[in-house]
Amino acid sequence: MLDGDTTAEVGLWMLTKVLPDARKLCRHESSEIIGTNSSDRSDTTAAEVFGGVQIRYSAIFSKNYQHDLHFHIFVWVKQDVRMKKCWIGFFIMMLGAGMGHAQNSGLYHLHKEFENEDPMDDVTHLDLGVNSVTNNVYLGRKDGSRVPYLTAYISYYNRRGFYFDIAESYAFTKKTGHFDLTTLSGGYDHTYGTNILAGVHAEKYIYYKNSPAVRSAITENAGIYCQYRNDLIEPTLAFDINNGATQDIVIKATLDHHFQLADKKLNIYPAFSFYMGTLHYYDQYFINRTLRNDNIVINSAIETPGKIKPVALELSAKTILYAGKWMFTVIPTYALPLGASKVTLPSGGYTEKLKNTFFIELDACFRRPRSQFIK
């Protein structure tokens, strides 16, 4: 039963009903929508839906990817449903049909794409790029003021899977801008067999002394991840350790998928990520902010920062365009923080009011194969 008020059920129905019919449609090379019978579908929804809007999205993939999958997306609008809910339902249905690559340590461009998806995957190369993010958000948390970042970076990727990066970030704070962060990182990615992708990574963060970034208490990060690759939805599990005044752990579960269009030059990764972990870094953020703003030393600010709990959800749609030696990336992300903390400061105590955040990351990268920079 379709119900305009329960967008998650609509998304599930689309995943279980439309995709199998789309495969049938592909085999018969028909331009008609088949399945439960389009006339039956109209009769079924007429009694439940005041007005209907049908959105059709078709994508033809190569025979080596998604088996020439065609699919269609529909949105049904009930009389008492506001347009905002309608669009949320549409996004969830897109999420059910496809997936993407999610955040690991905060700088998306620093992480290698999956093998055979990047045209330079089998070539040792050097990357020079510029990255911009509209707000510094980590695990759904952020500073009270918006902190956009502009980052310049250089990366070395070895065709065997090793990579090393150095990045310098400039923060545009409310009063004035300043160089806020230097990042050194490295890692290794490898595909085992045909379905398992795994890797390790480590980062060193050097923050400006009075950095307003919510994660400025983190000095090092190390982690591992593993993904099961397949033709529909690819699950990924990652485990990270953040080092600072006290260590934090972060566990991330992601469901993703990969769309390739325009002869593999355009790649789209809608994604859903769920985070669990501890919040010692967030506790230290309040401690540092109180010292900076009020010149008062406190030992702790939030209740039970060492408790492992759900901390964030993220919806994103990473989009990459390969154009010759250039790679352009856009990542719109909607972050939903979970688990509001009880905060105790010299001025008093309160339970924080967490707010969802939408931010966008933009990246432009020039890539040069080793054969062209080492003679």
C-alpha positions, 0 to 999 in steps of 0.5 A, a space after each residue: 500500500 502506498 502512503 504519501 506520509 511514509 516515504 521510507 515505505 515508498 522507497 522500499 516498494 520501489 526497490 523491491 518492485 520496480 527494479 525487477 521489472 526494469 530488468 525484465 524491461 531490459 530483456 524484452 527491449 520494450 519502451 513500456 513500463 511493465 510489472 504489476 501492470 500500469 493500468 492496475 497501478 493507476 486503479 490501486 493508487 487512485 483511491 489513496 492519492 489525491 494527485 499524482 506526479 510521475 517522474 521517470 528516470 532511465 539510465 543505460 549502463 555498459 554490459 560490464 556494469 549493472 547488466 544494462 539496467 533500466 529503472 524508473 522512479 515515481 513520486 506519489 503525492 497525497 493531498 495532505 503532504 507538503 512539497 517538502 515531504 514530497 522531495 524527501 520521499 523522492 530522494 529516499 527512492 533515489 537512494 534505494 536505487 543507487 549509492 555512493 562513497 562516503 566520508 572517512 577523515 573529513 577531506 573527501 578528495 584525499 581518498 582513492 576511488 575504487 579500482 577500475 572506476 578511476 581512469 588513472 587507477 592503474 597508473 602511478 600519478 601526481 595530483 595537484 588540487 584545490 578543495 572548498 567546503 562551505 562548513 566544517 562539519 564532523 559527525 554532525 557537529 559544528 562550531 556555533 559560527 560557520 567555518 568554510 575551508 579552502 584547501 590546496 593539496 598535493 597527492 601521490 598515488 602509486 599504482 600498487 595502491 599506496 598513496 601519500 598526501 599533504 594539504 594546507 587549509 585556510 579557514 574563513 572565520 567570521 572576523 578574519 581568515 587564517 591558515 587553520 590546518 596542515 594535514 599529512 596522510 597516507 594509506 593503502 587500498 587493495 581489491 581482494 578477489 572480485 568482491 572485497 575492497 579493503 584499505 588502511 589509512 593514517 592522518 596527522 592534523 596540525 591545527 592553528 592554536 585557536 582553531 574554531 573547528 569542532 574537530 581541532 582537538 584531534 591530532 591523529 587518525 588511523 583506520 581500516 575499512 572493508 567493502 563488499 562490491 556487487 552490482 546493486 548495493 555495496 555495504 562498507 564497514 569502517 573503524 577509526 581511532 582519533 587521537 587527542 587529549 583522549 582517544 575516540 573510536 568511530 564506527 561507520 556503516 555505509 550503503 552505497 552504489 555507483 552510477 557511471 554515465 557519459 562513457 564512464 566520465 560522469 560518476 555519481 555516488 548517492 550514499 547513506 552513512 551511519 556513525 557510532 562512536 565516542 565524543 572526547 574530541 567534542 568535550 575537548 572542543 568545549 574545554 578549549 572554547 571556554 578557555 579561549 573565550 572566557 579564560 576559564 579552565 574546566 576539566 570536562 564539559 559534556 556528560 559521558 563523552 566516552 560512551 559509544 552511541 549513535 552520533 550521526 547520519 549522513 545523506 550525500 551524492 558525490 559526483 565526479 567528472 573526468 575531463 582529460 587530466 582534470 577531475 572535478 568533484 561535487 559532494 552535497 551532504 546533509 548531516 543529521 547529528 544524533 544523541 544530544 549531550 548534556 553540557 555543563 559550563 561555568 555559565 550553567 548547564 543545558 542539553 544541546 539542541 542539535 541542528 541538521 546541516 547541509 554543506 557542499 564540497 567542491 574540488 578541482 584536481 589536475 592529474 599527471 602520470 608519473 611518466 610525464 613528471 619523471 624522465 
